[in-house]
Amino acid sequence: MSVMDSVRQLKVQRYEDFVDRRLKPDLVRAIAERSDLRKSIQTLEKNAATSLRTLVNLGSEVYMQADVPDTRHIFVDVGLGFHVQFTWSEALEFISVKEARLAKQIDEYTHLIASIKVQIKMVCEGIQELLQLAAS
């Protein structure tokens, strides 16, 4: 195997690791979080709740009671530590878009990995063919 093949194999391994260790768990976690948020919004809509009393996790499983006087607008974590105020319908739309984008990222990396694997296979076959020609 040539140095170039080794470099490509290493790239493939890094992409596969990134997809398996980062993107897939991120997708699972994001879908679970978004699903919980979606259920909460749908419950608020179903019950026509305009105010809410709830428990908020402050961290380390320490909770505090909170009163939400107006639930018609909610703040959603959009990434990088930013929160955006959305209406219920805007939040539901954002959830759908975010889930689709994460799934698309995984698909793009999967296709990239497959493409690199095909290139490695072609190069290896080419090298093998050249070695056979040289031996003749």
N, C-alpha and C positions, 0 to 999 in steps of 0.2 A: 504494500500500500504506500502510495506516495505521500509526501508532506502535505500536498494540497488536499488529498483525500482525508488525511487526518484532521486538517483544519476544518473541512466541511463537516466531518463526523462530529467534531467538537461543537460546531455551530448548531447542528441538528440537536445534539444532546442538550445544549443550553436552551434552545427554543422549546423542546419537549418538557424540560424541567420547569421552565417559566409557565407554560400552559398548565401543567399538572399541579405545580406547587403554588402558583399565584392566581392565574386567571380562573381556573375551575373553582377553587375554594372561594374566591372573591364573588364569582357568579352565584354560587350556592348561598353564600351569606347575604348578598344583595337581594336575591330573590326572596329569601326568608324575611328579611327586614321590610322589603317593599310589600310583601304579601301581608305582613302584620299591619303595616300602615294602611294598606288597601282595606283590610278587614275593619280596622278602626274607623276609617272614613265612611265606609259603607254602613257601619253600625250607627254612626252619628247621623247620617242621612236618613236611615230607616226610622230612627227614633225622633227625627227632627230636633235633635238636641242643639240648643244654642248656647248652653253653658254646661260646665262639667266640673265635677270634683273627682280627683284621681290621686294616685300615689306616683311619685316621681323617683326613680332610682338616681341617687346622687353619686353613686359609685360604691364599690365594695359591698354591694347589697344593702346599702343604707338608704332608706326611703323617707320621703317627706310628703305630707299631704299638700296638694295644690288645688287651688280654685281657678278655673279658666272661665272668665266671665263671657267671652265671645269665641265660640268654636268655629265660626264661619270662615275664618282665615287661620291657617296653620303654617308653622315654619318647618321646612323640609331641608335636611342636610343634602346639599347638591355636590359636595366634594370639596376637598382642600380646606376644610374647616368653615366653609361658607354655608349659610342658611338663607333660604329665600322664602318670603311670605307668599303662600298660594291659597287660592280658594280650593274647595274640595275637588271640584272638577279639574282644575289645573294640576293639583297634586296627583290625581289619578292618571292624567295624561303624562305627566313627568315620569311616573313610575313605569308606565308602559314603554316609554321612549328609552329610559335608562336600562331596563331589562333587555330590550332589543339591541341596544348598543353593546352591552356586555357580551351577549350571545354572538354578535357579529365579530367582535374582537377575537373570541375563541375560534370562530370559523376561519378568520383570516390567518391566524397563527397556525392552525391545523393545515390549511392549504399551503402555506409557506414551508412548513416542515415537509409535507409530501413532495413539494417541488424540489427542495434541496435533496431529499432522498433519491428522487429520480435522477438528478444530476450526478450524484455520487455513483449510482449504479451504472449510468452511461459511461462515466470516466473509467470506472473499474473494468467494464466490459471492453472499452477501447484499449486500455493498457494490456489486458489479457490478449486481445486480438493482435496487438503489435508484438507482444512477446512470442506468440505462436508464429507470426510471420518471420520474426528474426531467427527463430529456431529452425525454420525450414531451409 
